[in-house]
Amino acid sequence: MATKPSGGRAFPTAREPAGITDSMLPLQRAYRWEKERSGAVFLTQPVRGRTRDWTWVQAMDEVRRMAAYLAAQNWPPGSHIVILSKNCA
């Protein structure tokens, strides 16, 4: 049975599943938002005094292109890959 802290919200006990479904995972949520919010601005990046916006569709397109590039490198399964970037869109 779930226990309730003083705030009243129930937390699962060790015997209960956390209730996380596949649709709650970050990648599945991104796919959903790409479909539901396709033209909405997802990221905004200042560049030389101006800003550039990425919609959900544009951002997911870049994600897919980066993933395709990484897959095309034919690194062995389980390879450790690092992507280094400054804190930006």
LINNOR-V152064 format. One line per field, one symbol per residue. psi: psi as a letter, one per 30 degrees, with the letter a starting at -180 (. if undefined). A space follows every 10 residues. Layout:
psi->???
This chain:
psi->kklklfffkk kklffklfgk leffkeeeee eeeeefhefk kekkkkjhfl lkkkleeeee eeeeeeeeee effhlkkgkk kkkklljl.
